[in-house]
Amino acid sequence: MNRSIRSRRFRALTSVLIGAAVCGTVVPGAFAAPETPGNTARPDGQHAAPNAAIQYWQAFAMLPAMDDKQRGIAENAATTNLDPAALQLIEASANSLKQLHRGAAIRECDWGLNHQDGMMLLLPHLAKSRDLARLACLRARSEFQKGEASTAVEDLADTLTLARHSGRDATLIAILVQDAIEQITINTAAAHLTAVKGPALEEFAGRLAKLPAGGSLKESAVGVERQFGLDWLIDQLRNVKPGEKWQDRLTGMFGEGSPNLQDLIKSSGEDLPGVIKRLEATRPYYEQMPALLDLPPEQFHPRAEALYKQFTQDAWGKMMLPDYTKVYDKHMSAEVRLAMLRAAVAVVESGPGALSNFKDPVGGAAFEHHATPGGFELRSKLTVAGKPVTLTVGPTGS
């Protein structure tokens, strides 16, 4: 769906889009959360299944109200100075981070979203998840500075779990937020990874191996963007009430301020069946895109661009269809760098020879290893904007 409609569709998340366009079983040992049921009692004496979202919503409710200075600290959590203001913000976040820890210990996560809202669906948890993740990374850096590597990597593992939980509904925006949270967490972990030793390193490796599944672009294309975008809009138009104008229904949903929508309505006249037919004609785009998303970048981009161009020659298709070429590289980069982090943990633990046990998601070969003064750099075959995707491990990492 194009940007003008998407901003209305997820109107609570404008800041998330700008920043991004930019549920595990309890783990034993040092990373195990204090036992918490996370359940809601029922009149019959039974309990609801454990749900991580219940803990996260409590975390969101207790997030500190940040002024401009504190928000700047949080937004630069991976690099900002750990001065008294930053430490004060960490202290104010303690209760929220306690709930983050509890939520990350639960496998299942249901945010309670009402998908009947379709394109009008609000996703308020995404902006809150991003804020909570930044504060967790900020505290992790403070813990590393104090020599508390075990508690630091626990915070980071919890944050990666939150990222996966946040993206599991597989809207494109949720996937972008998932990727953004993973990136700040990976950067924070990589910068300090050489300071992690022994059981803490083993526990971190275990947590990374058991992260819950997050949102995927393939799931987004068919299960979400088509179902709650295209199918929902067609259903709305097919169920226009007697005496109601279909044009008014569209402007009521999206607002009169969308020039693209107004131009489309004017050009379509009174031909509602014709509009529905034109919308239905975009359905093969959603059906053909998933197979392309399995392709390596050099094959994906030309074929996906051609497919998008084919179905956006019609103005209604251009309004509706998400351009996956705009998010493919970002999502692939996030997947590759998470794989790099897993490999980097093994290198810190066992040396560069451990890289033979880890495969680059792009190309299937081992990551390239290059020593640096403060640690090492891993390099992927994936290139974005002409540069290889890398992970720098050690104090010089960003």
VENURMO-V88541 format. One record per pair of residues at least 4 apart in sequence whose C-alpha atoms are under 7 Angstrom apart, sorted by the first residue. I is the first residue (numbers start at 1). J is the second residue. If there is no record, write none. Layout:
I/J + I/J
This chain:
1/5 + 1/6 + 1/319 + 1/320 + 1/321 + 1/322 + 2/6 + 2/318 + 2/319 + 2/320 + 2/321 + 2/322 + 3/7 + 4/8 + 4/258 + 5/9 + 5/254 + 6/10 + 7/11 + 7/14 + 8/254 + 9/119 + 9/120 + 9/121 + 10/120 + 10/121 + 10/122 + 10/123 + 12/122 + 12/123 + 12/124 + 13/17 + 13/127 + 14/18 + 15/19 + 16/20 + 16/127 + 17/21 + 17/173 + 18/22 + 20/176 + 20/177 + 20/180 + 23/104 + 23/106 + 23/107 + 23/108 + 23/109 + 23/161 + 23/165 + 23/212 + 24/104 + 24/105 + 24/106 + 24/107 + 24/210 + 24/211 + 24/212 + 25/105 + 25/106 + 25/107 + 26/32 + 26/33 + 26/105 + 26/106 + 27/31 + 27/32 + 28/32 + 31/154 + 33/101 + 33/102 + 33/105 + 37/50 + 38/50 + 38/51 + 38/54 + 38/55 + 39/47 + 39/48 + 39/49 + 39/50 + 40/47 + 40/48 + 41/45 + 41/46 + 41/47 + 41/48 + 42/46 + 42/47 + 50/106 + 50/108 + 51/106 + 51/108 + 51/109 + 51/110 + 52/56 + 52/103 + 52/104 + 52/106 + 52/108 + 52/109 + 53/57 + 53/103 + 53/109 + 53/110 + 53/111 + 54/58 + 55/59 + 55/99 + 55/100 + 55/102 + 55/103 + 56/60 + 56/99 + 56/100 + 56/103 + 57/61 + 58/62 + 58/99 + 59/63 + 59/96 + 59/97 + 59/99 + 59/100 + 60/96 + 60/128 + 62/95 + 62/96 + 63/93 + 63/96 + 64/92 + 64/93 + 66/70 + 66/71 + 67/71 + 68/72 + 69/73 + 70/74 + 70/89 + 71/75 + 72/76 + 73/77 + 73/80 + 73/86 + 74/134 + 74/135 + 75/134 + 76/80 + 77/134 + 77/135 + 77/137 + 77/138 + 78/137 + 78/138 + 78/184 + 78/188 + 82/86 + 82/87 + 82/142 + 83/87 + 84/88 + 85/89 + 86/90 + 87/91 + 88/92 + 89/93 + 90/94 + 90/135 + 90/139 + 93/97 + 94/98 + 95/99 + 96/100 + 97/101 + 97/136 + 98/102 + 99/103 + 100/104 + 100/158 + 101/105 + 101/158 + 104/158 + 104/161 + 104/162 + 109/165 + 115/121 + 117/121 + 118/228 + 118/229 + 118/232 + 119/228 + 119/229 + 124/128 + 125/129 + 126/130 + 126/166 + 126/174 + 126/177 + 127/131 + 128/132 + 129/133 + 129/166 + 130/134 + 130/181 + 131/135 + 132/136 + 133/137 + 133/159 + 133/181 + 134/138 + 135/139 + 136/140 + 136/155 + 136/159 + 137/141 + 137/156 + 137/185 + 137/188 + 138/142 + 139/143 + 140/144 + 140/152 + 140/153 + 140/155 + 140/156 + 141/145 + 141/152 + 142/146 + 143/147 + 143/148 + 143/149 + 143/151 + 143/152 + 144/148 + 144/149 + 144/152 + 148/152 + 149/153 + 149/196 + 150/154 + 150/200 + 151/155 + 152/156 + 153/157 + 153/204 + 154/158 + 155/159 + 156/160 + 156/185 + 156/189 + 157/161 + 157/204 + 157/207 + 157/208 + 158/162 + 159/163 + 159/185 + 160/164 + 160/182 + 160/185 + 161/165 + 161/211 + 161/212 + 162/166 + 163/167 + 163/178 + 163/181 + 163/182 + 164/168 + 164/178 + 164/212 + 164/213 + 164/214 + 165/214 + 166/174 + 166/178 + 167/174 + 167/175 + 167/177 + 167/178 + 167/214 + 167/215 + 168/214 + 168/215 + 169/174 + 169/215 + 170/174 + 170/175 + 170/215 + 170/216 + 170/219 + 170/220 + 170/224 + 171/175 + 171/220 + 171/224 + 171/225 + 172/176 + 172/220 + 173/177 + 174/178 + 175/179 + 175/215 + 176/180 + 177/181 + 178/182 + 179/183 + 179/331 + 179/334 + 180/184 + 181/185 + 182/186 + 183/187 + 183/334 + 184/188 + 185/189 + 186/190 + 186/338 + 186/341 + 187/191 + 187/398 + 188/192 + 189/193 + 190/392 + 190/393 + 190/394 + 190/397 + 191/393 + 191/394 + 191/395 + 191/396 + 191/397 + 191/398 + 192/394 + 192/395 + 193/393 + 193/394 + 194/348 + 194/394 + 196/200 + 196/201 + 197/201 + 198/202 + 199/203 + 200/204 + 201/205 + 202/206 + 203/207 + 204/208 + 205/209 + 205/342 + 205/345 + 206/210 + 207/211 + 208/342 + 216/220 + 217/221 + 218/222 + 218/290 + 218/293 + 219/223 + 219/224 + 220/224 + 220/225 + 221/225 + 221/226 + 221/286 + 221/289 + 221/290 + 222/226 + 222/227 + 222/286 + 222/287 + 223/227 + 224/228 + 225/229 + 226/230 + 226/231 + 226/286 + 227/231 + 227/232 + 228/232 + 229/233 + 230/234 + 231/235 + 232/236 + 233/237 + 234/238 + 234/276 + 235/239 + 236/240 + 237/246 + 240/244 + 240/246 + 245/249 + 246/250 + 247/251 + 247/265 + 248/252 + 249/253 + 250/254 + 251/255 + 251/256 + 258/262 + 259/263 + 260/264 + 261/265 + 262/266 + 263/267 + 264/268 + 265/269 + 268/275 + 271/275 + 272/276 + 273/277 + 274/278 + 275/279 + 276/280 + 277/281 + 278/316 + 279/316 + 279/317 + 282/311 + 282/317 + 283/287 + 284/288 + 285/289 + 285/311 + 289/293 + 292/300 + 292/304 + 293/300 + 295/299 + 295/300 + 296/300 + 296/362 + 297/301 + 299/303 + 300/304 + 301/305 + 301/325 + 302/306 + 303/307 + 304/308 + 304/325 + 305/309 + 305/325 + 306/310 + 307/311 + 308/312 + 308/323 + 309/313 + 311/317 + 312/317 + 312/318 + 313/318 + 314/318 + 315/319 + 316/320 + 317/321 + 324/328 + 327/331 + 328/332 + 329/333 + 329/384 + 330/334 + 331/335 + 332/336 + 333/337 + 333/389 + 334/338 + 335/339 + 336/340 + 336/360 + 336/361 + 337/341 + 337/391 + 338/342 + 339/343 + 340/344 + 340/378 + 340/391 + 341/345 + 342/346 + 343/347 + 343/355 + 343/358 + 344/348 + 345/349 + 346/350 + 346/354 + 347/351 + 347/352 + 347/354 + 347/355 + 350/354 + 355/366 + 355/367 + 356/366 + 358/366 + 359/364 + 359/365 + 359/366 + 359/367 + 360/364 + 360/365 + 360/366 + 360/367 + 360/380 + 362/381 + 362/382 + 363/381 + 367/378 + 367/379 + 367/380 + 368/378 + 368/379 + 368/380 + 369/376 + 369/377 + 369/378 + 369/379 + 370/376 + 370/377 + 370/378 + 371/375 + 371/376 + 371/377 + 372/376 + 372/377 + 374/394 + 374/395 + 374/396 + 375/393 + 375/394 + 376/392 + 376/393 + 376/394 + 377/390 + 377/391 + 377/392 + 377/393 + 378/390 + 378/391 + 378/392 + 379/388 + 379/389 + 379/390 + 379/391 + 380/388 + 380/389 + 380/390 + 381/388 + 382/388 + 382/389 + 383/387 + 383/388 + 383/389 + 384/388 + 384/389 + 392/397 + 393/397
